[in-house]
Amino acid sequence: MIQVEKLSYGFPEKELYRNISFSIEQGQHCALIGSNGCGKSTLVEMLTNPEKYWFDGKITKDEDCRTGYAGQFCVREKMQDCTVFEYLSRRFTELQEEIAKVCEEMAHPENDEEDMEWLFSQYQALLDRNEAMDGDNYENVIRRQLNAAGMGALENTRLSDISGGEYKLLQIMKEMLLAPNFLVLDEPDVFLDFENLNGLCRLINGFKGTILVVTHNRYLLNHCFDKILHLENGDLQEFDGTYSEYRCRLLRKKIELKFQHIEEQEEIARTEEMVEILRKRATLMVNPTIGQAVNAKQSQLDRLLARQIKAPFIEVREPHIAFPQVEAGGEPEDGENGKQSGAHEGERKEIRTVLALTDYELKFDEYLLRDVNFKVKEGEKAALIGANGTGKSTLIREIVKNENPAIRIADGVNYACFSQLSAEEDRLSGGERNLKHLEALEHTGAELLLLDEPSAYLDLYAQSALEKAVKEYRGTVFMVTHDFYLAANCADYVLLIEDNTVRRIRSRNFRKMVYDKYFDSSYLEADRKCQQVEAGITEAFRRDDLAAADRLCSELEDLCKSGTVNE
């Protein structure tokens, strides 16, 4: 289907690829992974439109390759008054109008033989497109896609009334309905709620052609792909198998490389010592033989240094994310010197409320939210979770403005915010821009962080760094997120949007709700265990305890072989 040979490309300030080669076969479902800024989005754009780029190497596609593409950023089209069904059917009706128009032209009496030959070729091409799309049965085709994504009930909903996550799924469906045999999706899971993530998973697994997806979502990686393309540090390696299997192989390889590195360092040290001894002897006596021995040993040393392990896929550096250093607890309400006003020595101080919503309402044509009441105490970490389109981002924007009388941020509290990413005209990837904005929070001195989808577009290494930063931050966090792991691992409790209001639930109950309603509990529990083992392996590497790392790697392999993670 796709063959890439010795591809090299970069910008003046950054080399992206150095002689990378890989292939994607017909029917494969491939995931493209790699750290933020390594060039994943550029690569998929090159595959879809190679004529746009000047590169060294070769990109070859099958002659019958029909490419579909859905990019990172979804910009709403102007066509907002139509229904979801009308929006998806537009391509079909336009194609049928084109067919009818060609038929009219073919019936024109003034056509000569050359005109008719050209019109027949156009007519046949349009018929072939219509057949590939099953255009004569397009109503049923559209409804099948909507049902597969769990959006069948939205068929007659106005486009202007659907959420951003639902709109993103529509873009993917629109591309699929055009019947490409090679479909490219760039981070399709960003901002999707749990229900829509499941819908995306079903759409990907139901796609019969070849698919290449850029994603950092562990759920998709473990459920949708049979090939992994890993781009890192200008190089690319391909792996036929699941993501879990690939992770195990990487970790096992890392252990092997560590052992090999130790042996190499020992050999280099011995050789360096011998070179030094020979050089000292050569300075004491004029002897051609000793000089030749020095040169020979130096050449051996140069070869040893040159062949040292270079592991672009193993040693990926976790980015630095750190939030402001603040005092734990801060100042209580109406108090001084860390004590509640009027409190006696030894009495427990009251923890002040940092953020409070009282009878908050959010209404457009109808109520999105009403009777919202909650408090976030000093030092707490709260996650606001709800389906796409329930008003989460609007709510956090209103909190940031702090102008609504129903919203109160405690006097004197220094707060900072992280907003959802908007497209920018630069060469930074979505993940790089979000990392840049997250890093800027470190120097704000904020005691309250307001985070709107902070893990969006972040690679797996950055997601881990973000979780660590949230856990270690001693201030207060209020975050909107669709990231199950961020909420489950970092939040003290969850503020859940249901039935147009917000209720507080314990993190444990939240996890159970997610298990029961959205995801297979055996998978999430198995994946949680895998993450714990992976964290243990990382810690073992930090201690240079390779025996422990090897033992834990075997444990991880057993977990993956059980099949639970990959179901």
Secondary structure as UniProt FT lines:
FT   STRAND          2..11
FT   TURN            12..13
FT   STRAND          14..24
FT   TURN            26..27
FT   STRAND          29..33
FT   TURN            36..37
FT   HELIX           40..48
FT   HELIX           50..52
FT   STRAND          56..61
FT   TURN            63..64
FT   STRAND          67..70
FT   HELIX           84..106
FT   TURN            109..110
FT   HELIX           113..132
FT   TURN            133..134
FT   HELIX           135..137
FT   HELIX           138..148
FT   TURN            149..150
FT   HELIX           152..154
FT   TURN            155..156
FT   HELIX           159..161
FT   HELIX           164..177
FT   STRAND          182..186
FT   TURN            188..191
FT   HELIX           194..206
FT   STRAND          210..214
FT   HELIX           218..224
FT   STRAND          227..232
FT   TURN            233..234
FT   STRAND          235..240
FT   HELIX           243..284
FT   HELIX           288..306
FT   TURN            312..314
FT   TURN            333..334
FT   TURN            337..338
FT   TURN            341..342
FT   TURN            345..346
FT   STRAND          353..363
FT   STRAND          367..377
FT   TURN            378..379
FT   STRAND          381..385
FT   TURN            388..389
FT   HELIX           392..401
FT   TURN            405..406
FT   STRAND          407..409
FT   TURN            411..412
FT   STRAND          415..418
FT   HELIX           430..440
FT   HELIX           441..443
FT   STRAND          448..452
FT   TURN            454..457
FT   HELIX           460..472
FT   STRAND          476..480
FT   HELIX           484..490
FT   STRAND          493..498
FT   TURN            499..500
FT   STRAND          501..506
FT   HELIX           507..517
FT   HELIX           521..542
FT   TURN            543..544
FT   HELIX           546..561
FT   TURN            564..566
//
